[in-house]
Amino acid sequence: MSPALAELERLFPPGRLLHKPGELAPYESDALTAFRARPLAVVLPETHEEVVQAVRWCAHHQIPYVARGSGTSLSGGSLPIEGGLIIGLNRMNKLLRLEPQERIAVVQPGFINLQVSNAAATYGLYYAPDPSSQPVSTIGGNLAFNSGGAHCLKYGMTSNHVLAARVVLPDGETVELGSESLENTGPDWLGLFVGSEGLLGIATEVTLRLLPKPETYHTVLAAYDSLAKAGDAVAAVVASGLLPGAMEIMDSLAIEAAEAAVKAGYPQAARALLIVELEGETPQVEAEARYLDAVIRGSGAYEVRVAQSPEERLKIWKGRKAAFSAVGRLSPDYIVQDGVVPRSKLGQALAEIEQLSARYGLRVANVFHAGDGNLHPLILYNGRLEGELHRAEALAGEILKLCVALGGSITGEHGVGMEKKAYMPEMFAEADLEAMRRIRLALDPLELANRGKMFPGEAPALHFRGAHPLEKAGVISRE
Ligand SMILES: Cc1cc2nc3c(=O)[nH]c(=O)nc-3n(C[C@H](O)[C@H](O)[C@H](O)COP(=O)(O)OP(=O)(O)OC[C@H]3O[C@@H](n4cnc5c(N)ncnc54)[C@H](O)[C@@H]3O)c2cc1C
């Protein structure tokens, strides 16, 4: 054992410092399983002070490190750095405070997203950001990736629900960002930290905003004979002034997969399905529902169904929730992409993706948070066929470039991580990237925190090989 590791062993008791090959194996990759790297060791702190000690140890020995929650990053964000330290935060999983009157919850970073809503339910409250990984992903990971989900259309992403964070900077200093109040003075340092993908420090305590649970829902399923029409319908709903809780699109491949998996009873001949859900207080939802139904009927839908009971609503959502993992039934391999376009460009983006798919001779399934303009094209390929993976990666890159060209972004919610750093110059000029680097260097001159991520550099092309173990177990689904 090296003297540095022996020093770490004195800081972390047995069982909370892992360094044997068998102990490290589970930490070698995240949900982007195409990439693996062997860390030097993993430490499992239980307190803020232990995180400070681990970070100071890294700074002293100039060893790069990665903060890790549940390791469900789809972009290689929590992939270890070869020979670096993993600071695993799963043991810091306590609810520190829940104040229903203030509508806030204060949690440790390893607290699981869904548990926040579970804890708040007694008071008629919940935590709005709902990534599909919410039964397993941590608040620390959500914060670092500014995670989103189906209901972020109405309520905003994680950044709109984090009020404050206690953060250990890469030199070991502790800072408090934000406050329990919505009124802050000075620059929005918390805003800078949220979504910085673990490059600016480690959150050890997070204050979250809670919302009252919606009283009622109105769920509409509309079938279209073209994907572009469904995309345009989303723009029409937004232009009408309505703000649904969720708006999701599935194309024909996704419908086929969902039907095969859970038999949701969707209109089989549809080229695209749109699910729109209103939520809130009953009188308001009832008034908006009449308006929404008129907008949908005028949007070229050839069939419209409105859920008449909670069971029918759940059935509509069941197909949508199952669609992503069910696509695995249609193809041995697929790449999952995560790009964004302005909502008004959805129809155009989907039509162009269809053309790209035909040009590359590869099927693309689309299941996505349409209300956010957040596309999740799944590029189906067979890795055993010569050159097909390469073509799939090229097509994935073209889709990301298309998103940027239409005024969107290379990532909606999965982060840049390792996967997309090569595409950062598509979105940012060299001067923009340099400005970001300078902010990072001001806090972390040795670039120890999550080294090698987000900024363009040597970036191998990445691809998805099979489902995450938790997907296979049916615990989480990919959306
Ligand atoms: C099946 C599936 C479905 C998914 N669906 C969605 C979805 O709908 N929406 C969505 O947004 N994402 C989704 N994801 C991606 C992923 O779940 C989210 O990005 C999630 O926020 C990651 O949380 P985690 O605890 O697993 O973090 P990790 O993967 O462990 O880490 C993610 C990043 O956060 C950093 N980090 C972790 N903890 C801290 C901390 N305390 N302080 C600072 N940095 C930290 C890490 O260094 C890393 O860069 C999905 C993933 C899977 C596998």
The ligand as a MOL file (V3000), in Angstrom:
LIG
                    3D

  0  0  0     0  0            999 V3000
M  V30 BEGIN CTAB
M  V30 COUNTS 53 58 0 0 0
M  V30 BEGIN ATOM
M  V30 1 C -32.7870 4.2170 -16.7740 0
M  V30 2 C -32.3700 5.6400 -16.5670 0
M  V30 3 C -33.3120 6.6640 -16.7520 0
M  V30 4 C -32.9190 8.0040 -16.5800 0
M  V30 5 N -33.8500 8.9910 -16.7500 0
M  V30 6 C -33.5030 10.2760 -16.5360 0
M  V30 7 C -34.4650 11.3350 -16.6600 0
M  V30 8 O -35.6450 11.1230 -16.9460 0
M  V30 9 N -34.0380 12.5960 -16.4400 0
M  V30 10 C -32.7470 12.8730 -16.1040 0
M  V30 11 O -32.4350 14.0400 -15.8940 0
M  V30 12 N -31.8280 11.9060 -15.9920 0
M  V30 13 C -32.1650 10.6220 -16.1920 0
M  V30 14 N -31.2290 9.6330 -16.0620 0
M  V30 15 C -29.8210 9.9880 -15.7730 0
M  V30 16 C -29.4650 9.9970 -14.2610 0
M  V30 17 O -30.3180 9.1600 -13.5290 0
M  V30 18 C -29.5490 11.4070 -13.6950 0
M  V30 19 O -28.6190 12.2230 -14.3450 0
M  V30 20 C -29.3090 11.4690 -12.1710 0
M  V30 21 O -29.4450 12.8030 -11.7340 0
M  V30 22 C -27.9650 10.9540 -11.7260 0
M  V30 23 O -28.0220 10.7640 -10.3210 0
M  V30 24 P -26.9980 9.7930 -9.5760 0
M  V30 25 O -27.2670 9.8810 -8.1140 0
M  V30 26 O -27.0200 8.4490 -10.1610 0
M  V30 27 O -25.6410 10.5330 -9.9180 0
M  V30 28 P -24.2750 9.9400 -10.4540 0
M  V30 29 O -24.4760 9.2320 -11.7510 0
M  V30 30 O -23.5950 9.1920 -9.3810 0
M  V30 31 O -23.4950 11.2850 -10.7300 0
M  V30 32 C -23.9000 12.1520 -11.7410 0
M  V30 33 C -22.9970 13.3750 -11.7570 0
M  V30 34 O -23.2010 14.1100 -10.5630 0
M  V30 35 C -21.9730 14.2960 -9.8710 0
M  V30 36 N -22.3250 14.2540 -8.4390 0
M  V30 37 C -22.9390 13.2340 -7.7790 0
M  V30 38 N -23.1670 13.5940 -6.5070 0
M  V30 39 C -22.6860 14.8520 -6.3580 0
M  V30 40 C -22.6300 15.7790 -5.2760 0
M  V30 41 N -23.1280 15.4900 -4.0770 0
M  V30 42 N -22.0530 16.9880 -5.4840 0
M  V30 43 C -21.5450 17.3130 -6.6970 0
M  V30 44 N -21.5700 16.4810 -7.7650 0
M  V30 45 C -22.1470 15.2740 -7.5860 0
M  V30 46 C -21.0790 13.1860 -10.3580 0
M  V30 47 O -19.7160 13.5300 -10.2310 0
M  V30 48 C -21.5150 13.0550 -11.8050 0
M  V30 49 O -20.8720 14.0200 -12.5940 0
M  V30 50 C -31.5800 8.2920 -16.2260 0
M  V30 51 C -30.6590 7.2590 -16.0330 0
M  V30 52 C -31.0500 5.9460 -16.2080 0
M  V30 53 C -30.0350 4.8480 -16.0110 0
M  V30 END ATOM
M  V30 BEGIN BOND
M  V30 1 1 1 2
M  V30 2 1 2 3
M  V30 3 2 2 52
M  V30 4 2 3 4
M  V30 5 1 4 5
M  V30 6 1 4 50
M  V30 7 2 5 6
M  V30 8 1 6 7
M  V30 9 1 6 13
M  V30 10 2 7 8
M  V30 11 1 7 9
M  V30 12 1 9 10
M  V30 13 2 10 11
M  V30 14 1 10 12
M  V30 15 2 12 13
M  V30 16 1 13 14
M  V30 17 1 14 15
M  V30 18 1 14 50
M  V30 19 1 15 16
M  V30 20 1 16 17
M  V30 21 1 16 18
M  V30 22 1 18 19
M  V30 23 1 18 20
M  V30 24 1 20 21
M  V30 25 1 20 22
M  V30 26 1 22 23
M  V30 27 1 23 24
M  V30 28 2 24 25
M  V30 29 1 24 26
M  V30 30 1 24 27
M  V30 31 1 27 28
M  V30 32 2 28 29
M  V30 33 1 28 30
M  V30 34 1 28 31
M  V30 35 1 31 32
M  V30 36 1 32 33
M  V30 37 1 33 34
M  V30 38 1 33 48
M  V30 39 1 34 35
M  V30 40 1 35 36
M  V30 41 1 35 46
M  V30 42 1 36 37
M  V30 43 1 36 45
M  V30 44 2 37 38
M  V30 45 1 38 39
M  V30 46 1 39 40
M  V30 47 2 39 45
M  V30 48 1 40 41
M  V30 49 2 40 42
M  V30 50 1 42 43
M  V30 51 2 43 44
M  V30 52 1 44 45
M  V30 53 1 46 47
M  V30 54 1 46 48
M  V30 55 1 48 49
M  V30 56 2 50 51
M  V30 57 1 51 52
M  V30 58 1 52 53
M  V30 END BOND
M  V30 END CTAB
M  END
